[in-house]
Amino acid sequence: MPVAYSNVYLQSAGMFLPGAPVDNAGMDAFVAPLNRISERLKRRILAENGILTRHYAIDGAGATVFSNAQMAAGAIEATLAGAGRSLADIGFLSSGSSGGDALMPGFASMIQGEMAAPPMETLSVHGVCAASVGALQAAAMAVESGAHSLALSVASEMPSRLFKRSRFAAQGYDTDFDAHFLRWMLSDGAGAVLLGGPQGLPQVNGLRLKLKWTHLRSFAGDYPVCMQLGLTADRSQSHLDFPAWGDAEAAGALALRQDIRLLPHLFDVCIHEYADLAHKGWVPERGIDHFLCHYSSERFIPVVDDLLGKAQLSIPRDRWWSNLAWRGNTGAASIFIMLSEFLQQKGSSLKAGDSVLCFIPESGRFTAGYMLWEVEADTPAPALAAYPRPPAQAGDAIAHDALPDVSTIAPPHDPAAAPKALAPLLTELASIWQDYRSSVWRTPLLQRIRTRQLHTGDYVRWMSQWIPQVREGSLWMREGAASLTGDYAALAALIDLHAGEEQNDFKILHSDYLKAGGTQTDITALRRNPGGEALNAYLHSLAATPNPIGLLGAIYIIEGTGQRIVPSLLPLLRAALALPPDAFRFLEYHGANDEHHLERWLMAVQMTLELDSTGTAQQAILQTARHTAAMYLMQFQHVLPEQ
């Protein structure tokens, strides 16, 4: 699943391109032909990739002018200057690259040293093109979690040192096509982004760019190596297996290669992954407004376009933007350089509500990387005219920047504050809860609530599906209490008390449904959605088994939802829907009372563990909690109709 963010914004983006642009005719001064077929290969490859100019960090003699760390530092300096910040403000630095100037230590540490930066947290992501996404994702998570207020992510590549003619002397100035190919494809450069809280874009007046989500998925287990450095051409031997570096070089194990026969599969895999994201509701229904696609060659434009069309996710070509033609393919740095220049050149055309999708396929061993950004006004957005806001309620005022995020929703019980005997169980339950609440927070229903796009009809639909589910709650609890025997029979009275308090809750919910505009007065005619059906069948089935103490795990998730998730949604619902206050009584009641219910649950669990003579109670509770979380999540996922 993608990683979603609620409070991560782009502060600035910058780039560093070494030296003057080098056109196709001038490439021989840096990447000299190896033999008589080199010129023919060069013409063929350049005719297809569409690159007209690029930059090199070496000079005509092959000497390094800018190291990889120096280029990264240049991109960082440009980024910080754009945001009016200094290195002293930064607490986190991540780097993405296929390799720094040294095999070790990590590239991020070398960049920090190059810049004489103060102590900070660093992370080096090693890969190929999608290493930039991994680096940015780490920086975004550092900001989202609150660990750091500002985080820098930089990507830099310097493949030119591998393409010098002298590198091929040990091979008699000859090599295979896969190694020839990349000499005319890749070039040098660095890009960086600074992430933090809500902040207007320096390139665009009155707007800011919010990071909605990132997604990074590797398919290395499904396909062979496509792009590599350090293996022989047949991928059978590592450069480290040779007696000496010279032997490895003579065997071609130090030549950068790409198996172009595998490349069409890369885009097929990545577009299928994107289609899956769209099907699961991660892509805006209105489509993508700006598409920044990192492709290594213009010959892949129709491939990507055709695959998007087949997936019924076409993005009009006038919404695509790329600087490949004049910046070249800079590997992991490409997407950051692209984003920086896009904002410089196209920032004036952005408007609030626009989506910006960055697509980064990596051929190393097939990885799909994506970033979705959304343009926001740098002031609180006015209420939508189509959905008038109701009169303000006490505590309802919520600025857009202050929308609750998933990290603020604590588990129902803090393991650290629990009795010592319960701490191991509550710790594992808290882990289940974290996964559950994070997944719930990313469902289409919750996304629509959080962004104030929920319609009254959506709320009515949700209530209509929830009423029959709540009606069954006291029934399966009483059925479970009746199935308790032996020592566990002492729990029956406690569970019956809980069931009795909740047996009429569905009537409150039905009243809310009618006040919101629902028309079905016969509760028995309302139907659960597929998730509700699955959960109901599961709980009744479990309740009918002897001593179903696992039901305590179900109550943990269900009551926790009412006591933790619901209170965070109630102010948003009131602010978004023009409904009377008494249309939210059920949500308000549970937010206030489930705390008491959970305390009773804690007593029941403590009693259960004391009575457990077989040592199986804890696992039964955990297993049921996992299953209930999965089915309750399904219930949330099925509230809105599929598009």
Secondary structure, DSSP 8 states (H G I E B T S, - for coil): --EE-SS-EEEEEEEE--SS-EESGGGGGTS---STTHHHHHHHHHHHH---EE--SB-TTS-BSS-HHHHHHHHHHHHHHHHT--GGG--EEEEEES--SSSSS-HHHHHHHHTT--S-EEEEEESSTTHHHHHHHHHHHHHHTTS-S-EEEEEEE-THHHHSGGGGGGGTS---HHHHHHHTTB--EEEEEEEESS---TTSTTEEEEEEEEEEEE-TTTS---EESSB-TTS-SBGGGSSSHHHHHHTTTTS-EE-GGGHHHHHHHHHHHHHHHHHTT-S-TT--SEEEE--SSGGGHHHHHHHHHHTT----GGGEE--HHHH-B-GGGHHHHHHHHHHHHHGGG--TT-EEEEEEEETTTTEEEEEEEEEEESS-----TTS------TT----GGG---GGG---SS-GGGS-GGGHHHHHHHHHHHHHHHHHHHTSHHHHHHHTT---HHHHHHHHHHHHHHHHHHHHHHHHHHHT--GGGGGGHHHHHHHHHHHTTHHHHHHHHHHHTT-----GGG----HHHHHHHHHHHHHHTSSS-TTHHHHHHHHHHIIIIIHHHHHHHHHHH----GGGSHHHHHHHHHHHHHHHHHHHHHHHHHHH-SSS-HHHHHHHHHHHHHHHHHHHHHTSS---
